[in-house]
Amino acid sequence: MYKTTSRLLAIAVTSLALTLGATAANAQTPPPPGGPAMMHGGHGMHGDFMMGFKKLHDKLNLNAAQEKQWQAALDTMKQNHEAMRKNHEQLKQQFDSMKNQPILDLNAMHTTHQQIEQQDAQLREQTAQAWLSFYNGLNDQQKTTVSTALKERFAKMEQRHEKMREHWKQHQKGEASAPAAQ
């Protein structure tokens, strides 16, 4: 029971950070042409996601202090995202430097991977805390607005997961009924 509650809380905090961060990012800069939104046929899922959060930001009607917290959380998120991207690049560079060796040093790769995971976990927590600080500065009406948006987001995510599960079941049934290749 405790693990389930902890996981749900972690998901909610992460979703809040992503929700508010995406809203902030969209409020600051529009998505680039030909970016992920275009890859999904126009606005697509990513574009719809970003549009929804821009609307959320607009609905919050932030006062000056809240906007300052928003900007601080946004800056933290951007800096941490960039640091995580650099961490990933470091791991990729390590692999690239080792891939031509006849024997990979899996111990070194594992150690680097563990270090990067720890750093990334700290960065994610720092970002979550920045967004929670912002969220805690909202009034009840604003928190209700965010909560409603999160619940809608969770419902859409669950619908997508259900479609994927159904697709996977159909795929498995198709493989089971297909004759074995000889």
Sequence and secondary structure as in RCSB ss.txt:
>XXXX:A:sequence
MYKTTSRLLAIAVTSLALTLGATAANAQTPPPPGGPAMMHGGHGMHGDFMMGFKKLHDKLNLNAAQEKQWQAALD
TMKQNHEAMRKNHEQLKQQFDSMKNQPILDLNAMHTTHQQIEQQDAQLREQTAQAWLSFYNGLNDQQKTTVSTAL
KERFAKMEQRHEKMREHWKQHQKGEASAPAAQ
>XXXX:A:secstr
 HHHHHHHHHHHHHHHHHHHHHHHHHHHS   TTSHHHHTTTTHHHHHHHHHHHHHHHHH   HHHHHHHHHHHH
HHHHHHHHHHHHHHHHHHHHHHHTTSSS  HHHHHHHHHHHHHHHHHHHHHHHHHHHHHHHTS HHHHHHHHHHH
HHHHHHHHHHHHHHHHHHHHHHHHHHHS    
